[in-house]
Amino acid sequence: MLSPEKLARINELAKKKKTIGLTMEEAKEQTSLRKEYLDVFRSNMKKTIENVTVIDPEGNDITPDKVKRLKSNKFPN
């Protein structure tokens, strides 16, 4: 999880970019922070998807095969 300070800084830089613009250093910082945010987001989303099981109304497991393979590779028997 990204720290609250970094999230606040991302928002601060976005607001500044819309109003008065960013210096070259601030633009580089914004790019770096956004990359870090996206890496954390993607990692969390992958973990969430790997732990999903889809059940239809009849009670059958209809989890996509790709997700099942990810689970089996993550938790070998």
Sequence and secondary structure as in RCSB ss.txt:
>XXXX:A:sequence
MLSPEKLARINELAKKKKTIGLTMEEAKEQTSLRKEYLDVFRSNMKKTIENVTVIDPEGNDITPDKVKRLKSNKF
PN
>XXXX:A:secstr
   HHHHHHHHHHHHHHHHT   HHHHHHHHHHHHHHHHHHHHHHHHHHHT   B TTS B   HHHHHHHHHHS
  
